Amino acid sequence: MLLDFGELGIELDNSEGISFGEILPDGRQSLIVVSDNNFNDSQETQFLAFALGEADPMLADDSAAFI
């Protein structure tokens, strides 16, 4: 298992997609996850972005932030 959203306090109601994103400035791979609300007011559309792996200290830039 790569990630347990429950351990992060994130409830994905209707997971629609997952994709690798760009390589981040610190060398880590980004991962994008999306869920939609099915046009239902009781559900949320979510776009979540994660950084995978350990940052390369030679590439790390303290001014760069990724949520």
OpenMM code with the backbone's topology and positions (N, CA, C; nanometers):
from openmm import Vec3, app, unit

residues = "MET LEU LEU ASP PHE GLY GLU LEU GLY ILE GLU LEU ASP ASN SER GLU GLY ILE SER PHE GLY GLU ILE LEU PRO ASP GLY ARG GLN SER LEU ILE VAL VAL SER ASP ASN ASN PHE ASN ASP SER GLN GLU THR GLN PHE LEU ALA PHE ALA LEU GLY GLU ALA ASP PRO MET LEU ALA ASP ASP SER ALA ALA PHE ILE".split()
positions = [
    Vec3(0.0848, -0.1164, 0.0000),
    Vec3(0.0000, 0.0000, 0.0000),
    Vec3(0.0897, 0.1232, 0.0000),
    Vec3(0.0578, 0.2152, -0.0863),
    Vec3(0.1337, 0.3391, -0.0974),
    Vec3(0.0869, 0.4429, 0.0029),
    Vec3(-0.0457, 0.4513, 0.0215),
    Vec3(-0.1002, 0.5576, 0.1038),
    Vec3(-0.2357, 0.5156, 0.1579),
    Vec3(-0.2597, 0.5423, 0.2860),
    Vec3(-0.3897, 0.5177, 0.3492),
    Vec3(-0.4503, 0.6541, 0.3808),
    Vec3(-0.5478, 0.6952, 0.2993),
    Vec3(-0.6088, 0.8266, 0.3181),
    Vec3(-0.6728, 0.8403, 0.4554),
    Vec3(-0.7247, 0.7314, 0.5096),
    Vec3(-0.7858, 0.7341, 0.6420),
    Vec3(-0.6877, 0.7768, 0.7499),
    Vec3(-0.5612, 0.7347, 0.7378),
    Vec3(-0.4602, 0.7742, 0.8357),
    Vec3(-0.4289, 0.9233, 0.8273),
    Vec3(-0.4596, 0.9850, 0.7136),
    Vec3(-0.4376, 1.1282, 0.6957),
    Vec3(-0.5614, 1.2099, 0.7301),
    Vec3(-0.6704, 1.1413, 0.7657),
    Vec3(-0.7947, 1.2102, 0.7967),
    Vec3(-0.8687, 1.2578, 0.6729),
    Vec3(-0.8398, 1.1958, 0.5581),
    Vec3(-0.9031, 1.2332, 0.4313),
    Vec3(-1.0035, 1.1259, 0.3927),
    Vec3(-1.1275, 1.1676, 0.3690),
    Vec3(-1.2293, 1.0744, 0.3204),
    Vec3(-1.2531, 1.1008, 0.1731),
    Vec3(-1.2140, 1.0058, 0.0890),
    Vec3(-1.2426, 1.0155, -0.0539),
    Vec3(-1.3743, 0.9453, -0.0781),
    Vec3(-1.4729, 1.0204, -0.1227),
    Vec3(-1.6063, 0.9654, -0.1409),
    Vec3(-1.6200, 0.8909, -0.2728),
    Vec3(-1.5630, 0.9457, -0.3783),
    Vec3(-1.5795, 0.8882, -0.5114),
    Vec3(-1.4504, 0.9064, -0.5895),
    Vec3(-1.3526, 0.8242, -0.5590),
    Vec3(-1.2226, 0.8346, -0.6239),
    Vec3(-1.2371, 0.8111, -0.7737),
    Vec3(-1.1924, 0.9080, -0.8528),
    Vec3(-1.2072, 0.9015, -0.9980),
    Vec3(-1.0758, 0.8781, -1.0709),
    Vec3(-0.9672, 0.9346, -1.0192),
    Vec3(-0.8426, 0.9231, -1.0940),
    Vec3(-0.7207, 0.9427, -1.0080),
    Vec3(-0.6100, 0.8882, -1.0588),
    Vec3(-0.4806, 0.9028, -0.9939),
    Vec3(-0.3761, 0.9078, -1.1042),
    Vec3(-0.2813, 0.9996, -1.0894),
    Vec3(-0.1805, 1.0146, -1.1927),
    Vec3(-0.0524, 1.0709, -1.1321),
    Vec3(0.0590, 1.0318, -1.1903),
    Vec3(0.1835, 1.0969, -1.1542),
    Vec3(0.1831, 1.2363, -1.2148),
    Vec3(0.2332, 1.3321, -1.1401),
    Vec3(0.2456, 1.4692, -1.1898),
    Vec3(0.3905, 1.4973, -1.2231),
    Vec3(0.4251, 1.6236, -1.2178),
    Vec3(0.5610, 1.6655, -1.2501),
    Vec3(0.6603, 1.6246, -1.1416),
    Vec3(0.7857, 1.6190, -1.1794),
    Vec3(0.8931, 1.6030, -1.0812),
    Vec3(0.9077, 1.7378, -1.0112),
    Vec3(0.9094, 1.7346, -0.8803),
    Vec3(0.9158, 1.8569, -0.8005),
    Vec3(1.0571, 1.9133, -0.7976),
    Vec3(1.0712, 2.0400, -0.7627),
    Vec3(1.2044, 2.1028, -0.7596),
    Vec3(1.3049, 2.0298, -0.6716),
    Vec3(1.2571, 1.9583, -0.5685),
    Vec3(1.3502, 1.8870, -0.4801),
    Vec3(1.3776, 1.7443, -0.5270),
    Vec3(1.3298, 1.7099, -0.6468),
    Vec3(1.3584, 1.5795, -0.7055),
    Vec3(1.2538, 1.4732, -0.6797),
    Vec3(1.1560, 1.5014, -0.5927),
    Vec3(1.0521, 1.4015, -0.5652),
    Vec3(0.9475, 1.3988, -0.6756),
    Vec3(0.8839, 1.2828, -0.6895),
    Vec3(0.7750, 1.2645, -0.7846),
    Vec3(0.6451, 1.3121, -0.7210),
    Vec3(0.5642, 1.3866, -0.7953),
    Vec3(0.4330, 1.4261, -0.7435),
    Vec3(0.3288, 1.3236, -0.7863),
    Vec3(0.2245, 1.3121, -0.7054),
    Vec3(0.1129, 1.2225, -0.7316),
    Vec3(-0.0151, 1.3025, -0.7110),
    Vec3(-0.1046, 1.2992, -0.8099),
    Vec3(-0.2296, 1.3739, -0.8056),
    Vec3(-0.3448, 1.2743, -0.7981),
    Vec3(-0.4371, 1.2985, -0.7041),
    Vec3(-0.5553, 1.2141, -0.6858),
    Vec3(-0.6778, 1.3041, -0.6965),
    Vec3(-0.7818, 1.2576, -0.7650),
    Vec3(-0.9029, 1.3377, -0.7814),
    Vec3(-1.0264, 1.2526, -0.7505),
    Vec3(-1.1231, 1.3165, -0.6847),
    Vec3(-1.2546, 1.2554, -0.6636),
    Vec3(-1.3583, 1.3612, -0.6959),
    Vec3(-1.4770, 1.3195, -0.7417),
    Vec3(-1.5790, 1.4191, -0.7735),
    Vec3(-1.7015, 1.4030, -0.6855),
    Vec3(-1.7905, 1.5010, -0.6936),
    Vec3(-1.9061, 1.5038, -0.6043),
    Vec3(-2.0332, 1.4466, -0.6667),
    Vec3(-2.0256, 1.3954, -0.7890),
    Vec3(-2.1426, 1.3362, -0.8552),
    Vec3(-2.2614, 1.4317, -0.8598),
    Vec3(-2.2339, 1.5621, -0.8610),
    Vec3(-2.3390, 1.6648, -0.8599),
    Vec3(-2.4288, 1.6514, -0.7377),
    Vec3(-2.3697, 1.6056, -0.6275),
    Vec3(-2.4425, 1.5815, -0.5031),
    Vec3(-2.3879, 1.6774, -0.3968),
    Vec3(-2.4746, 1.7575, -0.3372),
    Vec3(-2.4313, 1.8556, -0.2379),
    Vec3(-2.3697, 1.7934, -0.1126),
    Vec3(-2.3958, 1.6662, -0.0878),
    Vec3(-2.3400, 1.6026, 0.0321),
    Vec3(-2.2018, 1.5421, 0.0069),
    Vec3(-2.1516, 1.5514, -0.1157),
    Vec3(-2.0189, 1.5011, -0.1491),
    Vec3(-1.9291, 1.6174, -0.1902),
    Vec3(-1.7982, 1.5954, -0.1878),
    Vec3(-1.7017, 1.6997, -0.2230),
    Vec3(-1.6198, 1.6588, -0.3436),
    Vec3(-1.5876, 1.7559, -0.4276),
    Vec3(-1.4879, 1.7363, -0.5319),
    Vec3(-1.3532, 1.7690, -0.4689),
    Vec3(-1.2567, 1.6802, -0.4862),
    Vec3(-1.1255, 1.6992, -0.4243),
    Vec3(-1.0142, 1.6760, -0.5252),
    Vec3(-0.9143, 1.7611, -0.5209),
    Vec3(-0.7888, 1.7408, -0.5922),
    Vec3(-0.6816, 1.7386, -0.4846),
    Vec3(-0.6119, 1.6275, -0.4734),
    Vec3(-0.5092, 1.6115, -0.3709),
    Vec3(-0.3740, 1.5924, -0.4387),
    Vec3(-0.2726, 1.6595, -0.3888),
    Vec3(-0.1381, 1.6480, -0.4446),
    Vec3(-0.0426, 1.6027, -0.3347),
    Vec3(0.0405, 1.5064, -0.3697),
    Vec3(0.1361, 1.4496, -0.2741),
    Vec3(0.2753, 1.4478, -0.3354),
    Vec3(0.3752, 1.4520, -0.2512),
    Vec3(0.5141, 1.4356, -0.2924),
    Vec3(0.5578, 1.2981, -0.2455),
    Vec3(0.6110, 1.2169, -0.3360),
    Vec3(0.6518, 1.0797, -0.3040),
    Vec3(0.8028, 1.0724, -0.2847),
    Vec3(0.8434, 0.9912, -0.1908),
    Vec3(0.9853, 0.9656, -0.1712),
    Vec3(1.0533, 1.0724, -0.0874),
    Vec3(1.1837, 1.0612, -0.0831),
    Vec3(1.2637, 1.1542, -0.0039),
    Vec3(1.3218, 1.2609, -0.0951),
    Vec3(1.3276, 1.3817, -0.0439),
    Vec3(1.3853, 1.4923, -0.1197),
    Vec3(1.5358, 1.4714, -0.1370),
    Vec3(1.5867, 1.5116, -0.2508),
    Vec3(1.7300, 1.5090, -0.2763),
    Vec3(1.7891, 1.6369, -0.2174),
    Vec3(1.8734, 1.6261, -0.1143),
    Vec3(1.9264, 1.7474, -0.0494),
    Vec3(2.0056, 1.8358, -0.1449),
    Vec3(2.0576, 1.7799, -0.2536),
    Vec3(2.1318, 1.8596, -0.3508),
    Vec3(2.0377, 1.9457, -0.4347),
    Vec3(1.9083, 1.9047, -0.4436),
    Vec3(1.8112, 1.9783, -0.5250),
    Vec3(1.7140, 2.0598, -0.4415),
    Vec3(1.7072, 2.0305, -0.3126),
    Vec3(1.6059, 2.0930, -0.2263),
    Vec3(1.6220, 2.2439, -0.2229),
    Vec3(1.5088, 2.3104, -0.2283),
    Vec3(1.5029, 2.4559, -0.2221),
    Vec3(1.4048, 2.4905, -0.1117),
    Vec3(1.4531, 2.5507, -0.0042),
    Vec3(1.3673, 2.5821, 0.1103),
    Vec3(1.2510, 2.6741, 0.0755),
    Vec3(1.2609, 2.7462, -0.0351),
    Vec3(1.1532, 2.8365, -0.0714),
    Vec3(1.0410, 2.7647, -0.1448),
    Vec3(1.0632, 2.6425, -0.1903),
    Vec3(0.9607, 2.5674, -0.2622),
    Vec3(0.8738, 2.4916, -0.1630),
    Vec3(0.7436, 2.5008, -0.1801),
    Vec3(0.6501, 2.4305, -0.0934),
    Vec3(0.5529, 2.3529, -0.1794),
    Vec3(0.5174, 2.2339, -0.1349),
    Vec3(0.4206, 2.1508, -0.2062),
    Vec3(0.3254, 2.0930, -0.1053),
    Vec3(0.1984, 2.1116, -0.1294),
    Vec3(0.0966, 2.0624, -0.0361),
    Vec3(0.0256, 1.9459, -0.1004),
] * unit.nanometer
topology = app.Topology()
chain = topology.addChain("A")
for resn in residues:
    res = topology.addResidue(resn, chain)
    for name in ("N", "CA", "C"):
        topology.addAtom(name, app.Element.getBySymbol(name[0]), res)
